[in-house]
């Protein structure tokens, strides 16, 4: 994970810091899958990342079959006035298609049953009328039925040899159904990434502990742990590390030997008590730091040996924004998946920003509400503080304002990134 020299001066102006798209390019260029492959039973494969292409070993379905309960016949025996067919056989699901039909012969057939040779059309039972004459059963089929009606063809879903799923896909419920339909009981998947979660700061306490003035509860741990649950990773909590340079260094060094990823919050700047940045520089390589974004400027990306290091800001809003924009796609790629880019769309702004600093991309917590015309508008959370968790809770997405914008006018179009596009609710 070596490459060009990156900007690392925290006193540079925003126009000299890494822009959002530059940071994404660096991450894409420096990443590859590190997770090994294992084989799991299909019932254990939900939300895992597929490690190899899966193709259909046979046609799905295997043979032509009926889509309804009814009567199968040869459409060539049919005329515009309808049909008077002699019932020759009965075929239920699980049976073979039986013998071929004689001219003007029909088969009583049930949903999923294999079509008899030569038959190509099925009339629904509720549209037909049974009749008996001289001890022989007949069925009267109404006019107007098209050829191939109510018949599912062999390979109609997937033809033999077709790729069903490609490597790198995250397996959903519908994907498991497709794999099962091909007869696969096991699938190759990338093993889950091992991620160490580290909180830093003398002021931090865990919920349940007593706090005094100057202390805060470690909300970031639970925020990031929950966000990681949207990815195929295994989290290990390394607890809260005090603001002690030697202790921070020792913790990161030990973690780098056991984990694929170290995810930290806090200590990402160059203050006297910001030890994470110095520890990373002493142990490994810093590839990215100081971004021209708000919130989240001191986001860090680096490596310690073969372990990827992701250092998030300490403020909860900045930590979440940086996780969604950078850490989430990084961990997806390391785990064998794609570089996850959120879906977005344009909506009118129900707010205004008279002046915005240029050369910096800004992300605001926002929620959608119907406007006067009933169409959705983006409403910005009223306060912009990076420590206000209330804004994260009330928002259902982020409004993204590009670097070149210097203001936002009410009614103007803005880019909205719904939290659902990040795998969240």
C-alpha positions in Angstrom: 0.0 0.0 0.0 2.6 2.5 -1.0 2.1 5.3 -3.4 2.6 9.0 -4.1 3.4 11.4 -1.2 0.1 12.7 0.2 -0.7 16.1 1.8 -0.1 15.9 5.5 0.1 19.5 6.7 -2.9 20.4 9.0 -2.2 24.1 8.5 -2.9 24.1 4.8 -5.9 26.0 3.5 -8.9 23.9 2.4 -8.1 24.5 -1.3 -4.8 22.6 -0.7 -6.3 19.7 1.3 -7.5 16.6 -0.4 -10.9 17.0 -2.0 -13.6 14.4 -1.6 -13.2 12.9 -5.0 -9.4 12.9 -4.6 -9.8 11.0 -1.3 -12.1 8.4 -3.0 -9.6 8.0 -5.8 -6.8 7.3 -3.4 -8.9 4.7 -1.5 -9.9 3.0 -4.7 -6.3 2.9 -6.0 -4.8 1.5 -2.8 -7.3 -1.2 -2.0 -7.7 -4.8 -2.8 -9.5 -7.8 -1.2 -7.5 -9.2 1.7 -10.1 -11.6 3.1 -9.5 -15.3 2.4 -12.2 -17.6 1.0 -14.2 -20.2 2.9 -17.2 -22.4 1.9 -20.4 -22.1 3.9 -23.8 -23.8 3.8 -26.3 -21.8 1.9 -28.4 -21.1 5.0 -25.4 -19.3 6.5 -24.6 -17.3 3.4 -27.0 -14.4 3.9 -25.2 -11.0 3.6 -21.8 -12.7 2.9 -19.8 -11.7 -0.1 -19.6 -14.2 -2.9 -16.0 -15.2 -3.8 -16.6 -16.9 -7.2 -19.0 -16.7 -10.1 -21.9 -19.1 -9.9 -23.3 -20.5 -13.1 -26.4 -22.6 -13.8 -25.4 -26.3 -14.2 -28.7 -27.0 -15.9 -31.8 -25.2 -17.2 -34.0 -23.5 -14.6 -36.7 -24.8 -14.8 -35.3 -28.1 -16.0 -38.3 -28.9 -18.2 -41.4 -27.2 -19.7 -44.1 -27.1 -17.0 -47.5 -25.7 -16.2 -47.9 -22.4 -14.5 -51.5 -23.2 -13.4 -53.9 -26.0 -12.6 -55.6 -26.8 -15.9 -55.4 -28.7 -19.1 -52.4 -29.1 -21.4 -52.8 -29.5 -25.2 -51.2 -28.8 -28.5 -52.2 -25.4 -29.8 -52.0 -26.6 -33.3 -55.2 -28.6 -32.6 -57.0 -25.5 -31.5 -59.1 -23.3 -33.8 -60.7 -19.9 -33.3 -64.0 -21.4 -32.2 -62.4 -23.1 -29.3 -61.5 -26.8 -28.7 -63.2 -30.0 -27.7 -60.3 -32.2 -26.3 -60.3 -35.8 -25.2 -58.7 -36.3 -21.8 -55.9 -38.8 -22.1 -53.8 -38.5 -18.9 -53.4 -36.9 -15.6 -50.0 -35.3 -14.6 -49.2 -34.0 -11.1 -46.1 -32.1 -9.9 -43.2 -34.4 -9.4 -44.3 -36.8 -12.2 -42.7 -37.1 -15.6 -44.5 -35.6 -18.6 -45.9 -38.9 -19.6 -46.6 -40.0 -23.2 -47.2 -37.7 -26.1 -50.7 -36.5 -26.8 -52.7 -37.8 -29.7 -54.4 -35.2 -32.0 -57.1 -33.4 -30.1 -55.8 -35.0 -26.9 -55.4 -33.1 -23.6 -53.9 -33.9 -20.2 -55.3 -32.8 -16.8 -52.2 -31.0 -15.4 -51.4 -29.3 -12.1 -49.1 -26.3 -11.3 -45.4 -27.2 -11.7 -46.1 -30.5 -13.5 -44.0 -31.4 -16.5 -45.7 -30.8 -19.8 -46.4 -33.9 -21.9 -44.4 -34.2 -25.1 -45.8 -32.0 -27.9 -48.1 -30.0 -25.6 -47.3 -26.3 -25.6 -50.4 -24.5 -24.1 -52.3 -24.8 -20.8 -55.9 -23.6 -20.3 -56.8 -22.6 -16.7 -59.2 -25.0 -15.1 -61.7 -22.3 -14.2 -62.0 -21.3 -17.9 -62.8 -24.8 -19.1 -65.8 -27.1 -18.9 -65.6 -30.9 -18.4 -67.8 -33.1 -20.5 -68.4 -36.9 -20.7 -69.6 -38.7 -23.8 -69.8 -42.5 -24.4 -67.7 -43.1 -21.3 -65.0 -40.8 -22.5 -63.9 -37.7 -20.6 -63.6 -34.5 -22.6 -62.7 -30.9 -21.8 -64.0 -27.9 -23.7 -61.4 -25.1 -24.0 -62.7 -21.6 -24.8 -61.6 -19.6 -27.8 -58.9 -16.9 -27.9 -56.1 -18.7 -25.9 -52.7 -17.8 -27.3 -50.0 -20.4 -28.0 -47.8 -20.9 -25.0 -50.3 -19.6 -22.5 -49.7 -20.6 -18.9 -46.6 -22.7 -19.9 -43.2 -22.1 -18.3 -40.4 -23.1 -20.7 -37.3 -25.0 -19.7 -34.5 -22.4 -19.0 -37.1 -19.6 -18.9 -35.7 -18.3 -15.6 -32.0 -19.2 -16.3 -30.5 -21.1 -19.2 -27.8 -23.7 -18.6 -24.4 -22.1 -18.3 -25.7 -18.6 -17.6 -23.9 -16.8 -14.8 -26.4 -16.4 -11.9 -24.3 -14.3 -9.6 -20.8 -12.7 -9.9 -18.0 -12.7 -7.4 -18.1 -9.7 -5.1 -21.9 -9.6 -4.8 -23.4 -9.4 -1.3 -25.9 -12.2 -1.0 -29.5 -11.2 -0.4 -32.5 -13.4 0.4 -33.4 -13.4 -3.3 -29.9 -14.4 -4.3 -30.0 -17.4 -1.9 -33.2 -18.4 -3.6 -31.5 -18.3 -7.0 -28.6 -20.3 -5.8 -30.9 -22.9 -4.3 -32.8 -23.1 -7.5 -29.6 -24.2 -9.2 -29.1 -27.0 -6.6 -26.2 -25.5 -4.8 -26.1 -26.4 -1.1 -22.8 -24.6 -0.4 -21.2 -21.4 -1.7 -17.7 -19.9 -1.6 -17.6 -16.6 0.3 -15.0 -14.3 1.6 -14.5 -14.7 5.3 -15.6 -11.8 7.5 -13.0 -9.1 8.0 -11.6 -8.9 11.6 -12.0 -5.3 12.7 -10.6 -3.8 15.9 -12.7 -1.0 17.3 -10.7 1.5 19.5 -12.0 4.5 21.4 -9.4 7.1 22.6 -9.7 9.8 25.3 -9.3 10.3 29.0 -12.8 11.8 29.2 -14.6 8.7 27.8 -16.7 6.4 29.9 -18.9 3.5 28.9 -22.7 3.6 29.6 -23.3 2.3 33.1 -20.2 3.9 34.5 -20.5 7.0 36.8 -19.4 10.3 35.2 -18.4 13.6 36.6 -18.0 17.0 35.0 -15.6 16.7 32.1 -16.6 13.1 31.3 -18.7 12.0 28.3 -20.2 8.6 27.5 -18.6 6.8 24.6 -21.4 7.0 22.1 -19.1 6.5 19.1 -18.4 2.9 20.0 -22.0 2.0 19.8 -22.6 4.1 16.7 -19.7 2.5 14.8 -20.4 -1.0 16.1 -24.0 -0.7 14.7 -22.7 0.8 11.4 -20.3 -2.1 11.0 -23.2 -4.5 11.4 -24.3 -3.4 7.9 -21.0 -5.1 6.6 -19.8 -8.7 6.7 -17.2 -8.0 9.5 -16.4 -9.3 12.9 -15.9 -6.6 15.5 -13.7 -6.9 18.6 -13.9 -4.1 21.2 -10.5 -3.1 22.4 -12.1 -0.7 24.8 -11.2 2.9 25.7 -7.5 3.8 25.4 -6.2 6.6 27.6 -4.5 9.7 26.2 -1.1 8.2 26.7 1.3 8.0 23.7 3.0 4.8 24.7 -0.3 3.1 25.5 -1.9 4.2 22.2 1.2 3.0 20.3 1.3 -0.4 22.1 -2.4 -0.9 21.5 -2.2 -0.2 17.8 0.9 -2.3 17.3 -0.7 -5.3 19.0 -3.9 -4.9 17.1 -2.1 -4.7 13.7 -0.8 -8.2 14.2 -4.3 -9.7 14.8 -6.8 -7.7 12.7 -7.4 -6.8 9.1 -8.7 -3.3 10.0 -8.2 -1.0 13.0 -11.0 1.5 13.3 -10.4 4.4 15.8 -12.2 7.5 16.9 -10.5 10.6 18.3 -6.9 11.7 18.5 -6.8 12.4 14.8 -5.5 16.0 14.9 -2.1 17.4 16.1 -2.9 18.6 19.5 -0.8 17.7 22.5 -3.2 14.9 23.5 -3.8 13.6 19.9 -1.6 10.5 20.1 -3.3 8.4 17.4 -1.8 10.3 14.5 1.7 10.2 15.9 1.3 6.5 16.7 0.3 5.7 13.1 3.3 7.7 11.7 5.6 5.8 14.0 4.3 2.3 13.3 3.3 2.4 9.7 2.3 4.7 6.8 -0.2 7.5 6.5 -1.7 7.6 3.1 -4.4 10.2 3.6 -5.2 12.9 6.2 -6.8 16.3 6.2 -9.8 16.4 3.8 -11.5 19.4 2.4 -14.9 18.3 3.8 -17.2 19.4 6.6 -17.6 17.6 9.0 -14.7 15.2 9.1 -11.6 17.1 8.1 -9.1 15.0 10.1 -10.1 11.6 8.6 -7.0 9.3 8.5 -6.3 6.3 6.2 -3.1 4.4 6.5 -1.5 1.0 7.1 0.5 -0.8 9.8 2.1 -3.8 8.2 -0.7 -5.7 6.5 -3.4 -4.1 8.6 -5.5 -1.2 7.3 -5.9 1.8 9.6 -8.9 4.0 9.6 -8.9 6.9 12.0 -12.2 8.7 12.4 -12.8 12.1 14.0 -14.0 12.1 17.6 -17.2 14.1 17.2 -20.1 11.7 16.5 -21.5 13.5 13.5 -18.1 13.7 11.8 -17.4 10.0 12.8 -20.6 8.8 11.2 -20.2 10.9 8.0 -16.6 9.7 7.5 -17.6 6.1 8.2 -20.3 6.2 5.6 -18.3 8.0 2.9 -14.9 6.4 3.4 -14.6 3.6 6.0 -17.7 1.7 4.7 -16.5 1.4 1.1 -12.9 0.6 2.3 -14.1 -2.3 4.4 -16.3 -3.6 1.6 -13.4 -3.8 -0.9 -11.1 -5.4 1.7 -13.8 -8.0 2.3 -14.1 -8.9 -1.4 -17.0 -6.6 -2.3 -17.3 -3.5 -4.5 -16.4 0.0 -3.6 -19.7 1.1 -2.2 -21.0 4.4 -3.6 -24.2 5.8 -2.2 -27.2 6.4 -4.4 -28.3 10.0 -4.5 -31.0 12.2 -6.2 -31.8 15.8 -6.6 -34.5 17.5 -4.5 -35.4 21.2 -3.9 -33.9 22.7 -0.7 -36.3 23.9 1.9 -33.6 26.0 3.5 -30.9 28.5 2.5 -27.3 29.0 3.2 -26.4 32.6 2.4 -22.6 32.0 2.5 -20.6 28.8 2.2 -16.9 28.5 2.2 -15.6 27.6 -1.3 -13.2 24.7 -2.0 -14.8 22.5 0.7 -17.5 19.9 0.3 -20.1 20.0 3.0 -22.5 17.4 4.3 -25.6 18.4 6.2 -28.0 16.3 8.2 -31.4 16.5 6.5 -34.8 14.9 6.2 -37.4 14.9 3.4 -40.9 16.3 3.8 -43.6 16.9 1.1 -43.5 20.5 -0.2 -46.6 22.6 -1.2 -46.8 20.6 -4.5 -46.6 17.3 -2.6 -43.1 16.5 -3.9 -40.3 15.9 -1.4 -38.1 18.7 -0.2 -34.9 18.6 1.8 -35.0 20.2 5.2 -31.7 20.8 7.0 -31.4 20.0 10.7 -31.4 23.4 12.3 -28.0 23.2 14.1 -24.7 22.2 12.5 -22.7 21.2 15.5 -20.6 18.1 14.9 -21.3 16.7 18.4 -25.1 16.9 18.2 -26.4 13.3 17.9 -29.9 14.6 17.8 -29.4 15.7 14.2 -28.3 12.2 13.2 -31.3 10.7 14.9 -33.8 13.1 13.3 -32.3 13.0 9.8 -33.0 10.4 7.2 -30.0 11.3 5.0 -27.3 13.9 4.1 -27.4 16.9 1.8 -24.2 17.2 -0.2 -23.0 20.6 -1.2 -20.0 20.6 -3.7 -16.8 22.6 -3.4 -17.6 25.1 -6.0 -20.9 26.2 -4.4 -20.8 29.4 -2.3 -24.4 29.4 -1.2 -27.6 27.4 -1.2 -30.9 29.1 -2.2 -34.3 28.0 -1.0 -36.0 26.0 -3.8 -32.7 25.3 -5.6 -31.8 21.7 -6.3 -29.4 19.9 -3.9 -28.0 16.4 -3.8 -29.7 14.1 -1.2 -28.0 10.9 0.0 -30.6 8.8 1.9 -29.3 6.8 4.8 -30.9 3.8 3.2 -28.3 3.9 0.4 -25.7 3.2 3.1 -27.5 0.1 4.3 -29.1 2.0 7.2 -32.7 2.6 8.2 
